[in-house]
Amino acid sequence: VQLVESGGGLVQPGGPLTLSCLTSGFTLNAYAASWYRQAPGKERELVANISTSGSVDYEASVKGRFTITRDNAKNTVALQMSSMKPEDTAVYYCSVTRSWTGYWGQGTQVTVFS
């Protein structure tokens, strides 16, 4: 099982960035998928979630700015981020869950700087 995030990097405030999570070793369409983030000195928090049926939920501070999508045929989960703010700076993690089973990626750093 592997979840490999990519797309992290430096972005200016107000700018866009898209993260991608390439999965392998399991059937993605049977799992809910999520993006979490962890800023320095803070706990990991749920940013966005997409169910197996495509229903989405977002953390309040990213609603209207972030969009989570999934492509089961390509085994990928994406997080499109726009109007980024310095407080979005964190390590972003991809995660999938099904019943009591869950897997995590290694994380990708996103830094919003001016």
Order of alpha helices (4+ residues) and beta strands (2+ residues): beta-beta-beta-beta-beta-beta-beta-beta-beta-beta-beta
